[in-house]
């Protein structure tokens, strides 16, 4: 019954991408050439069912780039972002981002790295840093190596299905855990990144707060885009 309930909940916002106005074309999230390094590199993991690219979070990337005085590159995580076979999709996202981050740090060790994630993308981003999966999501994955994660300057996520209440990096009104709450071990690792992370989750969000409102889940950037941009800019130095 629990598995059936989870699948039912995950199927609810199947038209996520179609519901979000202003979604940038996938081609806008262009990976920079390996030989070109910017001062700041933004990597975005999109939400479930959004087309390849940055998805709605690209609007936040646009704002950061338009406001910053620094040279900023942008890229997106290449992963399925599907609700069908969610466990495998999120695992592919975790592995893809680990590889992408490792390559970025190796090629451009002086860059300040920004990670952004929405919904399943938030799950992916925070699982890469803190260790992931486990329980109903399958075999646990280790955190990315510290010599890579130390290059991450700031993280902003929205509607993470793995949200757990009362963490130092939690932002928003949620008082309930998400559908796939992280383990104590994973949260302990993430706590080491707390000053760098703002993870938005609001009450009644279907996924991050086990509520019944997909509207809350779909509209974080309507409420928090300016705050998220300000947080990122404060961490990267304007």
N, C-alpha and C positions, 0 to 999 in steps of 0.2 A: 504493500500500500504506500509506504514512504517513497519508493522509487517511482510509482505511478504519479504521486502527487508532485514530486520534483519535476518529472517530465512535463506534466501539465502546466506547471508554473513557467517552466522555461519556454514553452511553446507560445506563451501569451503575447510577447512583443515581436512576433516573427517579422513584422513589417517595420522594424526599427529604422532601417535606412530610409524607407519611404516616408516615414512620419516626420523626419527631421528636415526642416527647411534650410536652405542655404548650404547644403553639403557640398564641399569642394570636389571637383573632379579628381579622380585618382591620380591623374598625371601631375597634379600640383605638388604632390609629396615626392619630390625628386631626390633620390639619393645623390649625395655629392660624390664626385670621383675620389678614389682612395688617395690620390696624390694631392688633393686640395683640402686644406684644413682651415676651419673657421675658428673664431674665438669661442663660439657656442654652437653645440649641435643639439637639436631637438629631435627626439625620436618618439613617435606617437603610435600607440596600439589602439585600434578602432574598436567600436562596440560590435556586439553580435548582429549579424545580418547586414551590416553596412558594406558597401562596395569597397574593393581594395583601395587602399590609400589611408588618409588620416580620418576620414569620416567627419562628423560634426565637430570634432575637436580641432579640426583644421582652422575653424574660426578663431579659436584661442591662439593657435600658432600665428595666424595673421596679425592678431593684436599685439602679441609679444614682439614680433619682428618689426612691426610698424612703430612701436614705442621705444624699443631698445636703440642704443647708440652703437651697438656692437655688430660685427659681422656674424650672421647666424645661418647655419645650414639646417635643412629640415629633411626628415626621412620618416618612413612608416614601417611598421613590422609586417612582414609578409607571412600571413597565416590564414587559415580558413575563416575564422570568426563565425562559425556556424553554431546554431542551437542543436541541430541534428548531430548526435555524437559529440556532445559538448566536451566530455572528458578528453577525447582525442584532439579536438580542436584547440582547447586551452593548452594541452601539452605541447602541441606543435608550436603554439605561440611562445611558450616558455623557452623551448629549444631554439627557436628562430631569433628571439631577442637576445638570448645568451650569446649566440654566434655573432649577431650584429654588433652588440656592445663590445665584444672581444676584438673584433676587427677594427671598430672605430677607435678604441683606446690604443691598439697596436699601431695604427696608422697615424693617429693624431693625439699623442699622449698629453698635450697641453690644452686640449679643448675642455670646456665646462659642459657637461652633458646634462640635458634636461629630459626627463621621462614623463610622458603624459599618457593616461589610459582611461578609457570610459567603459564601464560595464565589464564585459569579458576582457577587454583590454586592460582594465584596472586590475583584474584578477591576474593577468599575465605579468604585468609590470611588477606588482608587489611580490608575486611568487618568485620571480627572478632574483629579487633582492633578499627575500627572507627564507627561501626554500618553499617548495610548493606541493600541490596535489595532496594525496593521502586520503584516507577514509573512503567515501563514496566516489571520490575523484580518481582513485587508483593509486599506483605506487608513488611514494613520495619522491620529490626531486630535491637535490641539494641546492643551496644558494650559489649564486655565481661567485667565483673566486674574489677574495677581498682586494686583490691588486687591480681588479677590474671595477668592482663596485665603488671603490674609493674615488673614482673619477666622476661619479654621479653627483652633481651639485644640488639638484632639486627635483622633486617628484610631485606631480599633482594628479589625483585620480578622482573619479566620479562614479558612484553607484556600484562599488566593488561587491560582488556576490559573496566574497570571503570576509566581509567586514565583521569585526568583533568590537563590541562596545568598550568604552573606557580606556582606549589606547591613547597614548600621548599625542599621536599624529591625527586622531579623529577630528573631523570638522563636520558640523551639521547638527541636525536635531534628532537623529536616530537614538532610540533607547533599546533596540533589539538587534540581535545578531543577524547576519545574512544567511543565505541558503547553505553555504559551505564554509562555516567558520574555520579560521586557521587554528592550528594546534598551538599549545603553549610554547613549544620549542620554536615554531616559526615566528610567533609574536615576539619572542625574546630576541631573535636575530633582527627583526624589523625595528625593535625599540632602539637599536643602535643607530638607526637612520632617522629617528624621530624628528630632529630639528630640520631635516631636509624634506620632510613629507607633509603634505596636507591632503588628507583623504576625505572627500566630501561624501556624506551619506545622510539623507533626511528621513524622518519618520514616515512610515507607511509606504516606502519604496518596496516594490514587490520583491526585489532581488537582494539588495544590500541590507534591508531591514525587515525582511519576511512579512511585509505588509500586503496590501491589495491594490496599490495604485501604480500602474505603469506610467501614468502621467507624471508623477513625481520623478520616476526613474528617467524619463525622457527629457527632462527640462532643467537639468543642473546648470547648464551654461546660460540659460535665461536668468538664473538667480545669482550665479557665482563667477561668471566669466571675468568680470573686472577684478574681483578679489583674487582669483587664481593668477591672472596676469600680473597683478601687483606683487604677489608672493614670489612668482618666478623671477621677476625683474629684480626684486630685492636680494634674491640669492645669487643671481649671476652678476650683479653689480651694475644694473641699469642697461 
